[in-house]
Amino acid sequence: WTTQMRYMSSDLPEHEVMTMPALSPTMEAGTISSWNKQEGESISVGDVICQVETDKATVDFEAQDDGILAKILVSEGTPDIK
């Protein structure tokens, strides 16, 4: 995943927007087949946040850092996320 630091409002804490990871050298887009965590849940290193479906496989996306899943921006099943 790539991340972008956001400071959109003084009302919001520091946060990162995570984009779709490239799970293989040829992957250009994917689909979130299921979210394993819900908004507001704590996440620890190694937790499976979601499952990403590519044209070749379905892969678990594991957290690389501890944190909280503040907001889900893409619904399950939305195709061709880049």
KEKE-3310 file (N, C-alpha, C; in steps of 0.2 Angstrom, whole numbers, plus 5000, padded with zeros to 4 digits):
npx = (5004:5002:5004:4997:5000:4988:4981:4968:4959:4959:4951:4953:4963:4980:4982:4983:4980:4977:4981:4977:4987:5000:5000:5007:5020:5013:5001:4988:4976:4963:4951:4942:4938:4933:4931:4940:4941:4932:4926:4933:4939:4953:4970:4983:5000:5002:4988:4975:4968:4960:4954:4960:4956:4963:4967:4972:4973:4966:4971:4977:4978:4989:4991:5004:5008:5003:4987:4972:4957:4950:4941:4932:4934:4931:4919:4916:4918:4919:4924:4940:4949:4962)
npy = (4994:5011:5026:5042:5056:5066:5081:5088:5095:5105:5098:5085:5071:5067:5057:5043:5040:5025:5017:5005:4991:4985:4969:4960:4959:4962:4967:4978:4983:4979:4971:4973:4960:4956:4965:4963:4970:4982:4999:5010:5000:4994:4990:4979:4975:4963:4959:4954:4965:4966:4956:4955:4954:4948:4947:4934:4928:4928:4938:4940:4956:4962:4971:4983:4991:4997:5003:5012:5008:5021:5025:5017:5018:5012:5001:4984:4973:4983:4985:4985:4993:5005)
npz = (5000:4997:5006:5011:5020:5029:5033:5035:5042:5057:5066:5065:5069:5065:5051:5039:5022:5014:4999:4986:4986:4976:4973:4965:4952:4940:4943:4941:4946:4958:4968:4983:4992:5004:5020:5035:5046:5055:5054:5066:5073:5082:5076:5074:5071:5058:5058:5048:5037:5026:5012:4996:4980:4965:4947:4947:4960:4977:4991:5007:5015:5026:5041:5043:5053:5069:5073:5070:5061:5054:5044:5031:5014:5002:4996:4999:4986:4976:4959:4950:4958:4959)
capx = (5000:5006:5001:4997:4998:4982:4980:4963:4956:4962:4947:4954:4969:4984:4980:4985:4975:4980:4979:4977:4994:5002:5002:5012:5023:5009:4994:4986:4969:4960:4944:4942:4932:4930:4934:4940:4941:4927:4928:4934:4943:4961:4973:4989:5004:5000:4981:4972:4963:4955:4956:4961:4955:4966:4965:4975:4972:4964:4977:4976:4982:4991:4993:5011:5009:4997:4983:4964:4954:4946:4935:4932:4932:4929:4915:4917:4915:4920:4929:4945:4952:4969)
capy = (5000:5018:5030:5049:5060:5071:5086:5092:5100:5104:5094:5078:5069:5065:5051:5041:5037:5020:5015:4998:4988:4980:4962:4956:4964:4963:4969:4985:4984:4974:4971:4971:4955:4957:4968:4959:4974:4987:5006:5011:4994:4994:4986:4977:4972:4956:4958:4954:4970:4964:4952:4958:4949:4951:4942:4928:4926:4932:4938:4944:4962:4962:4978:4984:4996:4997:5009:5012:5009:5026:5026:5013:5023:5008:4996:4977:4971:4988:4982:4989:4998:5006)
capz = (5000:4998:5010:5010:5026:5028:5038:5031:5047:5064:5070:5064:5071:5060:5048:5033:5017:5011:4993:4984:4986:4971:4976:4961:4948:4935:4946:4940:4949:4962:4971:4990:4992:5011:5025:5041:5051:5054:5056:5073:5076:5083:5071:5076:5066:5056:5058:5041:5037:5021:5007:4990:4974:4959:4942:4948:4967:4983:4995:5013:5016:5033:5044:5044:5059:5074:5072:5071:5055:5055:5039:5025:5009:4996:4999:4997:4979:4971:4955:4947:4962:4957)
cpx = (5004:5001:5002:4995:4993:4982:4974:4959:4959:4957:4949:4961:4974:4982:4983:4980:4979:4977:4980:4985:4994:5004:5006:5014:5018:5002:4993:4980:4967:4953:4945:4936:4929:4934:4934:4940:4935:4929:4928:4938:4950:4964:4980:4993:5002:4993:4979:4967:4958:4958:4955:4961:4959:4964:4967:4974:4968:4969:4975:4980:4983:4993:5001:5013:5003:4994:4976:4962:4948:4940:4937:4930:4930:4925:4917:4914:4916:4925:4934:4948:4960:4973)
cpy = (5006:5022:5038:5052:5065:5075:5091:5096:5099:5100:5087:5076:5067:5058:5049:5038:5032:5018:5008:4996:4985:4974:4958:4961:4966:4966:4976:4987:4978:4975:4969:4966:4955:4961:4964:4963:4980:4994:5007:5006:4996:4989:4985:4974:4965:4955:4958:4960:4969:4959:4955:4953:4952:4946:4935:4925:4930:4932:4942:4950:4962:4969:4978:4988:4995:5004:5008:5013:5014:5026:5021:5017:5019:5002:4989:4976:4977:4985:4987:4995:4999:5010)
cpz = (5000:5002:5009:5017:5024:5034:5036:5036:5054:5069:5070:5066:5065:5058:5042:5028:5014:5004:4991:4983:4979:4974:4972:4956:4942:4937:4944:4944:4953:4965:4979:4991:4999:5016:5031:5047:5050:5056:5063:5077:5077:5078:5074:5071:5065:5056:5050:5041:5032:5016:5000:4984:4968:4953:4943:4955:4972:4988:5001:5013:5024:5035:5045:5050:5063:5072:5073:5064:5056:5050:5033:5019:5002:4999:4996:4990:4974:4966:4953:4951:4960:4962)
residu = (TRP:THR:THR:GLN:MET:ARG:TYR:MET:SER:SER:ASP:LEU:PRO:GLU:HIS:GLU:VAL:MET:THR:MET:PRO:ALA:LEU:SER:PRO:THR:MET:GLU:ALA:GLY:THR:ILE:SER:SER:TRP:ASN:LYS:GLN:GLU:GLY:GLU:SER:ILE:SER:VAL:GLY:ASP:VAL:ILE:CYS:GLN:VAL:GLU:THR:ASP:LYS:ALA:THR:VAL:ASP:PHE:GLU:ALA:GLN:ASP:ASP:GLY:ILE:LEU:ALA:LYS:ILE:LEU:VAL:SER:GLU:GLY:THR:PRO:ASP:ILE:LYS)
# end
